[in-house]
Amino acid sequence: MEAYLVQFVTILSTVLYIALLIRVFSSWLNVGPTSPLFPILNIVYQVTEPILAPIRRVLPKLGMLDLSPMVALLLLTFIRSAFVRIITG
């Protein structure tokens, strides 16, 4: 049971990590509603916004620079390693 929980947490955190990276890289592109990538990016935004919005409220504003994805990636890595360490005891 312990191995399945560790594997689940690892897979979930990896999917969130990839979604956050896709969101960062997609912000550099101009993807409109007519683009074939739009439905995928819409899902990525819906998955990542609940993670990034609270971080944005806490971080100070730095003009056009949004550091919330970087903070989210660091927190995700820390939480995953702490959770796995607690589970495996």
Sequence and secondary structure as in RCSB ss.txt:
>XXXX:A:sequence
MEAYLVQFVTILSTVLYIALLIRVFSSWLNVGPTSPLFPILNIVYQVTEPILAPIRRVLPKLGMLDLSPMVALLL
LTFIRSAFVRIITG
>XXXX:A:secstr
 HHHHHHHHHHHHHHHHHHHHHHHHHTTS   TTSTTHHHHHHHHHHHHHHHHHHHHHS  BTTB  HHHHHHHH
HHHHHHHHHHHHH 
